[in-house]
């Protein structure tokens, strides 16, 4: 037990160091940057039953302080008032194009099909693929354009600020930024061309149109469950470069509303991230509990109390530094790490059971055969 506790402490010291380096080296887009001339940007948004957020998202893009802009929303057979909201906004602003979605062809998932359909209507030199629940500050698009021009990258992924409202969101959602900033050497991933290390996100994938077309676009990702990350991998597979950049001061998202939505949302794709391996999912779930929650229990075990206390302090310091930088609550940083770990262990196991063993994938009112879906571009 003493050796185990020592190893866990060393691992968390590495995590702390990784967090500090990532925060220092991952570029932040500059809201004061100038772009001359302005290339046309086509914002492409898939929307299926998005009446809760679509108006705020679309009006945020139409309010951008960037003149060369068009917004294309694919109304993916919505059954709520999404279509009516979009029609009203389109009547007010000609920069908005509303495309009627169609039932996905055989072999296609709904979202990649909608993104592909939207891209066929785009005229821009730069394509910006975003989800329908994103908030962009007025200078965000201009800052993103300046960033991709300055870097010379084929694609940039815009890392957002996550809005945390309910207790479940405060517990569960920090897993995403912690993965990017603490558990992965993202600063190294940005400097490689290895496809598996490509990072993308539904909060903003800006890609050069010529490369997108040459690489096959979303037609190559027709069965991708995690289409946003898969786009980055596709770009890298074809020799392009991608970079994840910080945009949390200009872009925000409330990804899920409440614990139930969060669990259902990540259930659909967690198992496929592990390559549909039951062994991998079980190992990750066990390691998550062992490395993240056990140190808190072992502070009451006399033989390893000092090591366990040191580990808990290191975990807390890591979270405090990261949460302060990303503007999350300090009480959240101090109190909710073990609950976050246990919640995600449950999500991993639930995803394994539903999408792996039962072979079902439910999302946005559609049901798919999970065995016929893929993580994304690595299948080719």
DAKA-V36892 format. One line per field, one symbol per residue. phi: phi as a letter, one per 30 degrees, with the letter a starting at -180 (. if undefined). psi: psi as a letter, one per 20 degrees, with the letter a starting at -180 (. if undefined). burial: # if it has 16 or more other C-alpha atoms within 10 Angstrom, else .. A space follows every 50 residues. Layout:
phi=???
psi=???
burial=???
//
This chain:
phi=.ddeddddddddddddddddddddcddcdcdcdcbbdcddccdcbdbbhc ddbdddddddddcddaddbbccccddhdcccedddddddddcbddccccd dbdedejcdddeddddddddcdcddccccbdcbcccdecddddddddddd diddbbccdcccdccddddddddeedddddcccbdeddedcccdedcdbb addlccbdeddedddjhdddcdcddcddddddddedecjdcbbcbdbddb bbacdbcjddddddddddbddddcihcdeddddddddedddcceeddddc cedbdddddddddddddedddddddcicdddeedccdddddddddddedd dddddcddicbcahicbbdedccbdldddc
psi=hggghggggghhhggggggggghhipqpqoijqqoproqppoppopoolk hhihgggghhhijqmohmpqpoponmlqibjgggghhgghhhoiippppp rqpprpiqqgghggggghhiiqiqhppopqrjkqopqhjggghgghghgh hjqhqqpoprpppofrghghgghihghhghhgiqmhhghijrjpgijqpr qiioopqpghggghiibihikhkogmhghhgghgghhjjrqqppqpkiii pqpngqnrgggggggihhighhhjkkoggggggggghggghhhhhhhiij oghkggggghghgggggghggghghjlrqhhghhhjgghgghghgggghg gggghfgikqoppljqprohijrrgciii.
burial=....#..##..##.##.######..######........########### #.###.######.#.#..##########...##..#..##....#####. #......############.##.#.#######################.. ..############...########.##.########.##..#.###### #########.##..#.#####################..########### ######.##..#############.#.#.##..##..##.######.##. ...##.##########.######..#.#...###.##########.#### ######...###.....#.#..#####...
//
